[in-house]
């Protein structure tokens, strides 16, 4: 049984078991006298077996009962379906117990199914009670006691043999436990202080192995010959003159960082962070023009067709007047049209190609790829970024995100990138009044929207679904548009936008809305990015409790772009979960994308924060991005210093560290060639 159950927990080797750390610990070291036990509390206590009452013969469903005394009173311990206890327990034995205290119909205090330990004077080691006890992740059919007993044996037998890969100078500089001590203490600690020290050492190792891999990758790419892109800058100057506004100082600073990077004869690797509406696209357009003027092509990769289409529409309004041809390449483009675009990309007639994963497929040949722009990077893995870069000879890479990332996550996911942050909003961006309203207030919300439209403003209505499905009670966009058109706003023009429309149809609707020909735009979340309509000052989000926090923030960023006061109404229905309430509270309290991202991270945890796991990154055994930020910073500094002094970790004192690195990365990102 054991091997099969353990394999479900990914425990195949002794090493797997030693690093299978408890997900929490229970302090069962404080023993409470029976007279002081509190009904309803989970407590530890100790007593002598005064009487045993096994189930009558032929009645296996009856309980096995033990009466214990400790001099201050009595306690009944009760187990069901545990026939082995008759062979284990005897009158006069001392037991240590841990469980929930109860009282039944005025009888003595009792514990049902407590954890217990028989105290044997010849064996002072306690494992399940009377100490700080590890609690492990389980699988069906496996309980804590046998798993804890197995790990106790493995830790005692094998931890002394564990080699420590961390160089001694690093360990002493960072005041870290030796690895064998940390493993013993994380499993079977003597104190809370031991748990803290053990977790810190193991989290440091997690972060160090990740940061070493990223530092080696960065070192190699930094040494690789790249393209020194240094045009005169005529296209950029003409582009900036054509804009109806001046760049913010933050945009100018970031553009200068990018321009300087592109001029170096090494590949640029830069992350561009900026809140919704901060003007990242304009900066990306400048980088594209810089590459094109120098005689190179640019490729912009987005995670979905909708995002790619929206980028195309934005760039089509900016680049063609400067003589730069832009084209779209997605899996939805077929036949002769696809062939023509592939030919234009191959010959260089198309200077800027915008697309999805389709860009990294075979058969897509870019003649002179000089710049790769990756948008909404959290939906891509590092391997996908590398695949697009491989289409050229060490092109520059600009990775963009409108999802602000807390520093610990940015260092983890993008430790191989320099970071630029647009931390200033364009002038004229006004605070958005955000309110939450229940379904019962719908008519009042509609009246407010009507008043805003009478003043000349336009309105977004965002719905979660495209069309009604039996499995969902969500208000569909198609049904909502029909209702608003015929019943609520009969004098207004109501438009509809959703992801299943063809690109040309979406384009026509967006242009009509921007031109003021549509007063109310009913949409799914396709408007999350890329639409800039200064006259739209109201957004109503249907079933707001069903949306994620970062998505709500992205949607809200579509308004507040003009000189008028803007309003975001979060319409909710039914009972809201505590998490949904926290999301809505965060939306009302702040418009700071970084604060919202931090709240989102706390609510969802790092694993879910990005929706999909980053391919190409090793997983953590112990480290927690929410709790261990300072440890990550320490590990990053050590990794940078180690790689600076020994880029391939070939020195004798780094041999074990190199082996640990290769084992953790398992050949990803070509790190196998470290050895």
Secondary structure, DSSP 4 states (H G I P E B T S, - for coil): -HHHHHHHTT--SHHHHHT---SEEEE---BPPGGG--TT-EEEEEEEEEEEEPPPTT-TTSPEEEEEE-SS-EEEEEESS-TTHHHH--TT-EEEEEEEEEE-TT--EEEES-EEEEEBTTB---SSSSSEEEE----TT--HHHHHHHHHHHHHHHGGG----S-HHHHHHTT---HHHHHHHHHS-SSHHHHHHHHHHHHHHHHHHHHHHHHHHHHHHHHSB--------HHHHHHHHHSSSPPPHHHHHHHHHHHHHHHSSB--EEEEEE-TTS-HHHHHHHHHHHHHHTT-EEEEE-SSHHHHHHHHHHHHTTSGGGT--EEEE-TT--HHHHHHHHHHHHHT--SEEEESGGGGSTT---TTEEEEEESSGGGS-HHHHHHHHTTSSS-EEEEEESS---HHHHHHHSTTSEEEEE-SPPTT-PPEEEEEEEGGGHHHHHHHHHHHHHTT-EEEEE-SBSS--TT--PPBHHHHHHHIIIII-TTS-EEEE-TTS-HHHHHHHHHHHHTTS-SEEEE-GGGGSS---TTEEEEEETTGGGS-HHHHHHHHTTSS-SSS-EEEEEEE-SPPPHHHHHHHHHHHH---HHHHHHHHHHHH-HHHHTSS--TT-PPPSS--TTT-HHHHHHHHHHHHHHHHH-TT--SGGGHHHHHHHHHHHTTGGGGGGG-
